[in-house]
Amino acid sequence: MDNVINFAIPAGANYVRGMFVTAMRIAYYARKDAYLVFYVLDGGVYAEDFARLEMTVKEIHPRSSFHSVRVEASDFACFPSYGGNVMTYARLLLSEKLADVDYIIYSDSDMLWMRDVAELWAMRDSNVPFISTKESNVSTVKREETWFVAKGYEFCPGRYFCGGLSFYNLKWWRQHSVAKQVMQFISRNPDVLYADQTAVNFLLGDKL
């Protein structure tokens, strides 16, 4: 249904404050007839924090629900850490763990929302596997370009995106085994610079 909007937000015990702010801002600006379904990629959120999050967001937007999607660091034990942990890879599990969800908006837990998310939700397209935002950090793009060229991979700076805010067509991802391909790419390239963001850019950059 158009008024059901799915979100995925990653969080561990040390990222609860960011998750609170992100979820509350989404709720504050969302249209009131929307039903917001939050899937928390749970890397160790305490039960009392999870309950407090749901209660607080429901005060802002009563038509909201929260679901824990447990993520274990051991799931990515062979992958290089990014920012000191491996939680960035948790979003790769969305297509597998949310088998009944076809579309979902992923937001890092440090995003400050200031628009109605329904505007983004209306952009879903069965033929588009992934929607994201351009990488604004010039040095990141330059580093990636150097890495891609050294590996013998094609690189288009104008298409390079940041995975922190992304719209996943999970049905397409399941049909094309994208998560598996991402993991295989990282296994072949353990020196990957920006974890799964680099891999997804390589695999889907020409399909955006």
C-alpha positions as CSV (number, residue, x, y, z in Angstrom):
1,M,0.0,0.0,0.0
2,D,1.2,3.5,-0.8
3,N,0.7,4.7,2.8
4,V,3.0,2.0,4.3
5,I,6.6,3.2,4.3
6,N,9.4,0.8,5.3
7,F,12.7,2.0,6.9
8,A,15.9,0.3,7.9
9,I,18.1,2.0,10.5
10,P,21.3,0.4,11.9
11,A,22.1,0.7,15.6
12,G,24.2,-0.8,18.3
13,A,24.5,0.0,22.0
14,N,26.8,3.0,21.1
15,Y,24.6,4.4,18.3
16,V,21.2,4.7,20.1
17,R,21.2,8.5,20.3
18,G,21.7,8.8,16.6
19,M,19.0,6.3,15.9
20,F,16.6,8.2,18.2
21,V,17.2,11.5,16.4
22,T,16.9,9.9,12.9
23,A,13.7,8.0,13.7
24,M,12.1,11.0,15.4
25,R,12.9,13.4,12.6
26,I,11.5,10.9,10.0
27,A,8.3,10.7,12.1
28,Y,8.0,14.4,12.7
29,Y,8.0,15.3,9.0
30,A,6.1,12.3,7.7
31,R,2.5,12.7,6.5
32,K,0.1,11.8,9.2
33,D,-1.9,9.2,7.2
34,A,1.3,7.2,6.5
35,Y,2.1,4.1,8.4
36,L,5.8,4.0,9.3
37,V,7.4,0.6,9.7
38,F,10.9,0.8,11.2
39,Y,13.2,-2.2,10.9
40,V,16.2,-1.7,13.3
41,L,19.3,-3.5,12.2
42,D,20.1,-4.5,15.7
43,G,23.8,-4.8,16.6
44,G,23.2,-4.9,20.3
45,V,20.5,-2.4,21.3
46,Y,19.3,-2.8,24.9
47,A,15.7,-3.9,25.3
48,E,14.9,-0.8,27.4
49,D,16.3,1.5,24.7
50,F,14.3,-0.2,22.0
51,A,11.1,0.1,24.0
52,R,11.8,3.8,24.8
53,L,12.5,4.5,21.1
54,E,9.1,3.0,20.0
55,M,7.2,4.8,22.7
56,T,8.9,8.2,21.9
57,V,8.4,7.9,18.1
58,K,4.7,6.8,18.6
59,E,4.1,10.1,20.5
60,I,5.2,12.0,17.4
61,H,3.6,9.7,14.9
62,P,1.1,7.2,16.3
63,R,1.0,5.2,13.1
64,S,4.5,3.7,13.6
65,S,5.9,0.3,14.5
66,F,9.3,-1.1,15.3
67,H,10.9,-4.4,14.6
68,S,14.3,-5.7,15.6
69,V,16.4,-7.4,12.9
70,R,19.2,-9.0,14.8
71,V,22.7,-8.7,13.2
72,E,25.7,-10.6,14.6
73,A,29.3,-9.3,14.0
74,S,30.2,-13.0,13.3
75,D,28.1,-12.8,10.1
76,F,30.9,-10.7,8.6
77,A,33.9,-11.9,10.5
78,C,35.9,-12.3,7.3
79,F,35.2,-8.8,6.0
80,P,37.4,-5.7,6.7
81,S,36.0,-3.5,9.3
82,Y,34.9,0.0,8.4
83,G,34.9,2.8,11.1
84,G,36.0,0.2,13.6
85,N,33.2,-2.2,13.1
86,V,31.3,-4.3,10.6
87,M,27.8,-2.9,11.1
88,T,27.9,-1.2,7.7
89,Y,27.5,-4.7,6.1
90,A,24.2,-5.2,8.0
91,R,22.2,-3.6,5.2
92,L,23.3,-6.4,2.9
93,L,21.0,-8.7,4.9
94,L,17.9,-6.8,4.2
95,S,16.9,-8.8,1.1
96,E,17.4,-12.1,3.0
97,K,16.0,-11.2,6.4
98,L,13.0,-9.2,5.2
99,A,11.7,-11.8,2.7
100,D,8.2,-10.2,2.6
101,V,9.3,-6.7,2.1
102,D,9.8,-5.5,-1.5
103,Y,11.0,-1.9,-1.0
104,I,12.8,-0.2,1.9
105,I,14.5,3.1,2.6
106,Y,17.8,2.7,4.4
107,S,19.1,5.6,6.5
108,D,22.3,5.7,8.5
109,S,21.7,6.7,12.2
110,D,23.3,10.1,11.7
111,M,20.9,11.5,9.1
112,L,18.9,14.6,9.9
113,W,15.6,14.4,8.0
114,M,13.8,17.7,7.1
115,R,11.3,16.5,4.4
116,D,8.3,14.2,4.2
117,V,9.7,10.8,3.4
118,A,6.6,10.1,1.2
119,E,8.2,12.2,-1.5
120,L,11.1,9.6,-1.7
121,W,8.8,6.6,-1.3
122,A,6.8,7.7,-4.3
123,M,9.9,7.2,-6.5
124,R,10.0,3.4,-6.1
125,D,10.2,1.7,-9.5
126,S,10.1,-2.1,-10.1
127,N,12.8,-1.7,-12.8
128,V,15.2,0.3,-10.7
129,P,17.2,-1.8,-8.2
130,F,18.6,1.0,-6.1
131,I,18.3,4.8,-5.6
132,S,20.9,6.7,-3.7
133,T,22.5,10.1,-3.3
134,K,25.6,11.5,-5.0
135,E,28.8,11.4,-2.9
136,S,29.5,15.0,-1.9
137,N,33.0,14.4,-0.5
138,V,35.3,15.1,-3.4
139,S,38.3,13.3,-1.7
140,T,36.2,10.1,-1.3
141,V,35.4,10.1,-5.0
142,K,39.1,10.7,-5.9
143,R,40.3,7.9,-3.7
144,E,37.7,5.5,-5.1
145,E,38.7,6.5,-8.7
146,T,42.4,5.8,-7.9
147,W,41.5,2.4,-6.4
148,F,39.1,1.4,-9.2
149,V,41.7,2.3,-11.9
150,A,44.5,0.4,-10.1
151,K,42.2,-2.6,-10.0
152,G,41.5,-2.3,-13.7
153,Y,37.8,-1.5,-13.1
154,E,35.8,1.2,-14.9
155,F,34.9,4.2,-12.9
156,C,32.5,7.1,-13.6
157,P,32.8,9.9,-11.0
158,G,29.5,11.4,-11.9
159,R,27.6,8.2,-11.0
160,Y,29.4,7.5,-7.7
161,F,26.9,7.5,-4.8
162,C,27.0,7.4,-1.0
163,G,25.2,4.5,0.6
164,G,24.2,6.3,3.8
165,L,20.7,7.1,2.4
166,S,19.5,4.5,-0.1
167,F,16.3,3.1,-1.4
168,Y,16.4,-0.6,-2.0
169,N,14.2,-2.6,-4.4
170,L,14.6,-5.8,-2.3
171,K,12.6,-7.9,-4.7
172,W,15.1,-7.0,-7.5
173,W,18.0,-7.7,-5.1
174,R,16.7,-11.2,-4.3
175,Q,16.0,-12.0,-8.0
176,H,19.6,-11.0,-9.0
177,S,21.4,-12.2,-5.8
178,V,23.0,-8.8,-5.4
179,A,23.9,-9.3,-1.7
180,K,25.8,-12.5,-2.6
181,Q,27.6,-10.7,-5.4
182,V,28.6,-7.9,-3.1
183,M,30.0,-10.3,-0.6
184,Q,31.9,-12.1,-3.3
185,F,33.4,-8.8,-4.6
186,I,34.6,-7.9,-1.1
187,S,36.1,-11.4,-0.7
188,R,38.0,-10.9,-3.9
189,N,39.0,-7.3,-2.9
190,P,39.9,-7.3,0.9
191,D,41.5,-3.9,0.5
192,V,38.2,-2.4,-0.5
193,L,38.1,1.3,0.6
194,Y,34.5,1.9,1.6
195,A,33.2,-1.5,2.4
196,D,29.9,-2.4,0.7
197,Q,29.5,1.1,-0.7
198,T,32.5,0.4,-3.0
199,A,31.1,-3.0,-4.0
200,V,27.6,-1.7,-4.8
201,N,28.9,1.1,-6.8
202,F,30.9,-1.4,-8.9
203,L,27.9,-3.7,-9.3
204,L,25.1,-1.3,-9.8
205,G,26.7,2.0,-10.8
206,D,25.5,1.6,-14.4
207,K,21.9,0.7,-13.4
208,L,21.0,3.9,-11.5
